[in-house]
Amino acid sequence: MVFFDQFSTVPSLLRNVVNNIHPSSETFLMHKKNTDWEEVSFAETLKKADSVASFFINNKIEKGDRMGLIIENCPDYVYYDQGIQQIGAVNVSIYPTLSEQEIQYIINDSGLKAILVGSPFLLKKIYKIAENCKELCFIIPTFLEAEKISKPDNLQARVIEFTEILATVVDTQMENEISKRRLSIKPSDSSSLIYTSGTTGTPKGVILSHDNFVQNVKFCLDQIPVIEKTDVFLSFLPLSHVFERTATYHVCCAQGCKIAYAQSLELLAKNMAEIKPTVMSCVPRLLERIHDKAMKSGTEGGGAKAKIFLWALKTGQAYRNIMESGGKPSLLLSAQQAVAEKLVFSKIKEKTGGNLKFMISGGAALPKNVGEFFGNLGIKILEGFGLTETSPVISVTEYHRQVYGTVGRVIPGLEVAIQNVDTKKIISIQTHESFNPDFECEEGELIVRGHCVMQGYFNKPAETAEVIDKDKWFHTGDIARFYKGNLQITDRLKNMLVNAYGKNIYPSPVENIYLKSMKIDQVFLIGDKKEYITAIIIPNQENLQEKFGLNDAFFQDEAIFIENTEILDWINEDIRKLSNELAKFERIKNFKLKRNPFSMEEGEITPTMKAKRKVIETKYVQYINEMYLETVEND
């Protein structure tokens, strides 16, 4: 375990590694170059970070200046971030998928001085809006031959390729200046400005300090002490999001773990087989896809193969239940587990590289059945919870104690409370130390205070005061409770539907029931102030194509919704069956089957894949109204 008493800032994490954990020649970063994985040492990383720092010092960048990045995960992100952090500048990472209008808003709201740009496509975006970004001084492409992309005639910002900055020679005098600036950074100084996804309006810049990040990493490592300096992380979630920044990048900076950058989501499976990671941060959607493919592969065609697969899962479940309850499996069950491992589980694990100790799931709720499936295979999924405003981790599953359907134990150093939504009375306050595996309480709004809570929203004191009260409680807007001592998230407060009869319905748990169907990819529940629940459903394209022999042209049809009665009946079979697991007022009584997923380009979802409820309900109001004029019943 790393000794955090020595330092309290983001740039000091990596310096501590080369002083106390690894020789500087040890590999830190890996990325695919052509057909080979190229390795970058800690020494080379720090050298390039110093070149970045030197360039910006020479160009009058000061402590507190905001410095942007719009780039996919790669070593260049680390060089730039480490370089600006150690001179006290503030990282403003922008999602590459945002629209030009949203990017322009963030550049201007934050007052960016420079922006690192990761591709020709993104550079063209920046050029289109640059004339409206008056404070932007530097545009820094990371790719070669950026000069071939025509610049706007009235461009004020200087364009300089990142390779030129990385080649900056750092002399002894500059080394001393960088060191002086790095040591002058205080834990309370701003480290990053992260703009929220904005499901309900204009994005807000969340100010996170060095202390926010370092303390969050420290206490997460206390909670999961099995992360070691020999671990290899495969990074594919965007570093523009706080989850990957903390759970992979900062954790590896603290512990000296290696980071390999996946080439793309499409090549993730190939990269996993090549890198053989021991730890990965992921989102539930990835785990759901692995689950669906494994179930389909294991059961299709029936016969002996399917029987062996289902027997293995049943054996794994029995073995897991005994182990998790602290018991000791019988010799017979242990032997059966060994056979299941050899015949079934090992083949699935091979597709992840075969070395995974665990995966950390965050960003959304992991369906309980998916978590149990991986547990039955012997792959640990540690589910965590947090927000951008909480740096992000509030709770995470302990390595030795799984409670599926929850987001784990509160990490050290925080107070987490459940507050009655109507009366505002605090129902319960829990800490890491007060953990009781038998404790349960009723649900309410989740509020938190402690080291992880942001400094506030950038230049928005009124909005900050709305979420951080006079007693320093941050109001998350999430509905939660404690179950078996672990935190369990029910839904977002703003997502709650109240039907025409006054019944409260939280969409996420209901949607997760229907997502058990392998025919369904997404469910968007509707029913606020309505007599019954309806939904817009996105089918699983692969299974739909296979079942009905459809080609890609079917999904390019101009009609938004699928009207084919045979397809609708096929989906409705699972809707009717799964509805039996819900109360009558929670059941889907009618649905529309959308041909294609909700998209970021259409403004329907955020970069973190959260549905923008108001946008979707407004956009599809005609079709929603139709569902309440029809009489499909699923009781």
N, C-alpha and C positions, 0 to 999 in steps of 0.2 A: 504494500500500500504506500502511496505517495504521501509525504509529509507536507501538508498544505500550510503549516504555520510559517513557512519561509516566504510565501508570496501570496498575492491576492489580486493579480491582474492577468488578463488574457495572455499578453506576450511573455509573462514570466513562466507560464506553464511549460512552454517548449524549451525555454532556457534551462529549466529545472531538469528536463529529460536528459539533456547532454551533460549536465553537471553531475547528476546523481543516478541515472537509470541506464542509459545506453552510451556506448562510445559514439561520437558524432558521425562516424563512418557507417553506422547502422542504417538500414533502409527505413524510411518513414513513409514515402508515398509511392504508389505504383499506378501507371496508366498505360493504356494500349497505344503503341505507336506503330502504324502499319500492321504487321502480323505478330509483333512481339510486345511483351510487357516490359516497359522501361521502369527502372527503379531510381528513386531520388532519395539521397541520404538526408539525415538531419542537418549535416554540415552545409550541404548544397542549398537546402531550404532556407536556412538562416542567412546564408550568403546572399541569396536572391532577395530575401526580405530586406536586408540591409541596403541593397542597391535601390529598391523601391523607396525606402525611407530617405536615402540620400538624395534621390531625384526630387522628391517632394519638399524636402528641407531647402534645397537649392532654389526651388520655385515658390518659396514663401508660404507653403501650407503650414498652418498653425494648429496647435492643440484645440480640439473641439470642432474643427472644420469637418464637414460631412463629405464623405468620399464614396461614390457609387460603384456598384458592380451589377452588370446584367449578363450573366454567363452561366453555362452549364457547369456541373461539378468537374473539377480538374485541378492539377497542381497550381496553375496560374492563380486560381482563387486564393489558395493558401499563401503564395508569395505576396500577393497584393494585400491581403488581410493582415498578415503578420507585419508587413512593412508599414502600413498606416497605423496599426494598433500601437506599435512601439514608439510612435511619435505623438500619440495622444489624439489622433484623428478618429473619426467615428465611421464605422462600416454601415453603409445603407445598401443592402442587397435587394435587387428588384427582380421579381419573377420574369423570366424570359417570355412567358406566355401572355403577359398583360398587353392590352391595347395601347396604341400610341397615345391616346388621350390620358389613360391611367399612368403611363410612364412619365408623360409631361407633368402631370399633377404632382407626382412624387418628387421629380427632379426640382421643381419649383418650390414645393412646400418645404422640402428639407434644405434647399439652398445648396445643392451639390456643386462642388468645385471641380470634380473630375468623375469620369465614369469609365470603367473597364468593360469592353464590349467583346463578346465571345464568338460572334459569327458574322458573315456578310449580311445575312438576313436581318440581324439585330442592328448592325451598323446603319443599314438603310432606314430602319425605323428611327434611330437616333437623329440621323441627318434630316429627316422630315420635320422633326419637332425642334431642332437645335436653335432655330432663330427665335423661338418663343421661350428659350431657357437662358436668360440673360446672365446668370451667375456662373454658368458652366464654362470653365477655363480649359479643361483638357478632355479630349475624347481619345481613348486608348484601345485600339483594336489588338486582340491577342493573336490574330491569324496573319499570315504573310500576305503580301501583295494587296494590302487594304487600299493602297493608292489607286488601284484599278477601279474602285467604286467612286463614282463621281460625287464630289462635294457640292453642297449648295453654294451659290455665288456669294451669298452674304454671311457665310459661316464665320463667327467670331472666335469660337473655341479653337485651340491648337490641337491638331491631330498628330499623335505620335505613337508609333507601334510599340507594343509592350516589350518586344525583344530589345529595342533600343534602351528602354528603361532598365531592363535586367542586366544590360551590359555596363551600366554605370559603375565606374571604379570607385571604391570606397577607401579613402586613405585613413591614416591613423587619427588625424584631427576630426574627420567625419565620424569615425567609429566612436570616438569620445563624445561627440555631440549626440549621436543616437543613443548611447548608453545613458547620458545625462537626461535626455528626454524620457527614455523608458523608465528610469528610476523616479522621475518626478510625477508619474501617473499615480493618482490616488484610487483606492478601491471604489470610491463614490463617483469617480469620473465616468462619463458616458462612454460605452464601448460600441454600442450598436443602436441603430434606429431601424426598427422593423415595422413595415406597414401592414396593418391587419387586412384580412381578405375583403372586408367590407360587404357582408351579406345584407346589411341594413342601411347602407348609405356610403358616404365618402370615406375612403380609407383613412385611418388614423396612424400616425407614427408613434410606435411604442418605444420609449426610451429605456434601454437596459444598460445597467452599469457593469463595470468589470466585476464588482462584488456579486451582482446578480448571477452572472455566469459561473464564476469560480466557486461560489458557495453551492450553487445547484449541482455542479459536477462533483464536488466533494461529497455531498450528502447522497447523491445517487450511487457513487462508488461505495460508500458506507453500506447502503442498502443492498447492493449487488457486489459483494467482495470477490466474486469469482472472475472478474475481468482482470487479465494479467498482461504484462508487458510483451508476452509472446503472441498475443491474440492478433488476428488479421480480420479487419472489418472490410466489407464490401459496401461502398457508398453509392447509392443511386437516387435516394430522395433528394429534393432540391436543397442546397445550402442556403437558398434565399428564405427558407422556412426555419423557424427556431428549433424544431424537433431534431432535424438532421445536424444542425449546427452544434447543438449541445450533446445529443446522444451518440454521435459518431465523432465529429471533428474535435470538439473540446475534450471529450473523454479520452480520445487517442492522444491529444496533446498532453494531457495530464499523466497518462499511464505509459506512454511510449509505445502504444500499439501501432501496427502498420495500417495504412488506409489504401485500399485499391479502389479506383474509380471505374464504375461500370460504364461501358460505351454508350448504352442506351437501354431503355426498358425492353425493347425488342430483343436485344442481345444479352439480357440479364441472365437467362438460363445458361447460355454458353459461357459467360463470364464466371458464373458460380462454379461451373465444372472446372474451369481453368485455374481460378484463384483458390478454390477450396476454403472459403472463409470460415472462421470459427464463430463470428458474431455478425449479425446484420440488423439494422433498423429497417422496419418495413411498415406498410399500411395494411389494414385488414383486407383491402381489395385483392392484394397480391396473394395473401394466404387463402382467401376464398377461391381464387382461380386455381391454385395448387390443389386445394381440397376437391374442387369440382372435377378437375382433370384426373386426379388419382381415383376418385370414386367411379368416374366413367370408365377409365381404363380397367379398373379392377372388376367391374360388374357386367360390362357389356358382353353380350353373347351368352351369358349364363354359364351353365355347366360346372365342371370341377374347378375351373379357374376362379369363378365368382364365389363358389362355396369356400374355397381356401382363403380368398381375400376377406370375406365377411367373418369367417372363423378367426382369422388373425386379428381383425379389429376388435372382436368380442373378447379375445384373449388379452389383447393389449389393454382394453378397458378394465378388465378384472384385475390385471396386474397393477395398473396405475392406481386404481381405487385403494388397493391394499397398501401400496407404497405411500400414497398421500395421507393415509390415515395413521401412518406410523407403524403399520404391521409388517409382518414378514411373510412373503408368499410361500406356499407349500412347495415341496420339491417337484410335484407334478406340474403346478402352475409355472414354476420357473423353467421347467423343461419345455413346456408348451410355448412360453414366451420366447425362448431361444429358437424354436422352430419357426415361429411367426416372424421373428427378426430376420432369419436367414431367407425364408421364402418370399416375404412381402416387404417388410419395413426397410430392409437394407437397400432394396431396389429403388424405393422412393427417395431415401436419403442420398443415394448416389447422385441424384439429379440436382441436389443442393451443394454438391461437392464432397459430401460424406464426412465433413469435419465440424459441422455446426454444433456448438455447445448450446446456443439458444438464439432466438430472434426477439427483438424488442418491437412490439406493435404499438403504434400510436397514431394520432391524427383523427381517428374516428373509433366508434365502438366495434369491437371484434365479436361477431356472433358466437354465442356460447358453444354451439355445436361444432364450430370450426376449431375453437380452442381445444375442445375435448378430443377432436379427431387427431390433432397434432400430438396431444398428450398421449393418446393411445399408441401412436407410432414411436413414442419415446423422444420426440423433439419438443423441447421446452419453448413455450411462447410466453414471454414476460410482457404483460400489457401495462402500459403507463398512461397517465393522464396529466394534462396541463394545458395552458394557453400561452399565446405569445406574451401576454401581460404577466405571466408567472415564470418566465425564463427557461424552459416552460414547466419543468416537472413538479407536480404536487404529490403524486403517488406513483408507485410502480410495484409490480408483483415481486415478491421475494423469490429467490432462486429455488429455495427448498420448500416453498409453501404455495401451491397453486389453488386458487379459488376462481374457477372459470365463471365468466359473466361479471367479474369485478375488475377494477383497475389497480388493485393492489393496496399495499400498506402506505400510509402517509410517511413521507421521507422525514428524516430528522430535521429539527430546526424550525418546523412550521406548526401553526395552529390551524386546524381545519374545522369549520363549523357548518352545521346544517341549520338554516333559518326558515321559520314558517313564512311562506310566501305572503299570506294575508295579514297575520298579526305582527310580523317581523320579530317575533320572539325566537331566541336561539334555542333550538331543540337539543343540540349536543355539540360539545367541543372535543375534538380528538387530536392527539399528537402521536408521534412515533412511540413515545414512551408509554402512553396509555393503552397501547394495543391489547385487545382481548379477543381471541379467536371466536368467542361466543357472542360478542356484542352486536346488537342490531338496533336500528332506530327508524322512525318514519322518515319519509322524504320531505325535502324542502330545497331552498336555494343553497348552493354551495358557496361559502365565503371563506377566504383564507387570509392570513397575515403572517409575515416573517420575511426571511432573506430573499425569497424568490420574487416578491412583488415589485413590479416596475416602478420607475421614478415618476412616470406619468405619461400623458400623451403630449407629443411635441407641439408647443404653441397652442395648446387647447386646455387651459385651466378649468373651464366649465365642464368639459367632458370628463376630465380627470376626477373632478369633485363628484360627478355622478356615480362613479364606480368605486372610489376609495372614500369610505366614510370617515367621520371625525375620530373613530377609534382605530383607524388604520386597517380596517377590514376591506379587502378587495372583493367586490361582488361579481362573481364569475358569470352569472346569468344561466348557469347550468342547474338542473334539478338532479339531486343526488340523495343517497342515504348510505348508511353503513350496514354491511351484511357480512357476518362472520368476521367482524373486525376490519374488513377491507372496504374501500370506497367503491360504490356502485353508482354509475351515472345513468340517470333515467332518460333525460333529454335536455334540450335547451328550453329555457323559460319562454322565450319568444316563439318557439315552435308549437307550444301547447295549443291543441284544438279544444274548443268547448262547443259541444253539439247543441242542437236546438232544445234539448231537454236538460241542459246544464251539466252533462257528464264531461269530465276532463279526460282528454286522450293525449298521451305523449306519443308522437309518431314513431320515434326510433325503435322502441321495443316491438311495436306492431309490425313495422316494416321488416325487422329482423326475422320475425316468424315466417313471413312470406318469402324472404330471401333464402330460406332453407331449400326452396325449389331450385333444381338445376336448370329449369326452363327460364328462370328470371334473373336478370342482372341488376336492375334498379327498381325501386318502388318509391313513388312520391305520393304520400297520403293527403287527402283533401277531406274537409268535413267541418270546418269552423262555422258555427251557427247554422249547420245543416242538420237534417233529420237523420241522415246516415252517412257512413264513410264510403268514399269512392277513391280511386287512385289512377295515376298515370304510371303505367308499367313499361319498362324496357326489357324486351326478351333477351335471352342469351343467344347471340347471333349464330354462334357455331352450332349449338344444338338445334336451333330453328332451321338452319340450312340443311343440316343432316337429316332431320325428320321429314322435311317437306321437299327436299331436293332443290332448294333455291340457289340461284347464283347471286353474285354481288350486285347485279343490276336491280334486284328486288329492293335493296336497301338504299338505292339511289333514286327511287321513285319520288316524284314531287309531293305525293300525298304524305302528310305528316304521320298519320295513324294508319295502322293495318286494319282492314275491314273484312278480311277473309274469315268466314264463319268457322271453317275447320281449324284454323290456327287459334282463333279466339276460344273455341271449345277446348282445345288442347291445353291452353294456359289455364282456363277456368277449372279444369280437373284438379289442378294443384291448389288453386285458390280455395275451392270448396273444401278440400281435404285439410289444408292447413288452418282454415278458419275455425275448425273445431278446437284449436288450442287457445282461442281468444274468447273474451266475453262478447255477447251478441252486439253490443253497441260499438265494439272495436273492429268488427268484421267488415271486409270490403264487400259492398253490395253491388257495385258496378265499376267498370274500369275501361280505360282507353289504352290501347297497345301502341306505344310510340315506336316508329320504325327505327330511329337512331337515338343514341344516348343524348342526354342533356350535355351542352358543350360550353366551354369557356368563351369561345369565339362569339357565341350567341348571347353571352352575358348571363347564362342560366346557372352556372356554378362558379365557385371561387377557385383559385389555384390549389386550394387544399381539398377540392372535390366536394365541398358543402353546397347543397342546393340553395339557391336564392329564392326563398318561398314567394315573396311578393312579386318578383319578376316572372316566375313561372305561372303563378295564379293569374296575373294580369295578361300575360302573353297568350295563354290557352283558355281564357275565360269562356269563349264560345263553346269549346268542347267540354269544359267542365259543366257548364249549364245544361248541355245535352244529356249528361249522365244523370242529372236529377230530373229529367223529363222521361227517361226510360225506366223500365221496371225489372231489370235483371236482379235476381235475389240469390244470395249465397248462404242462406241460413242452414 
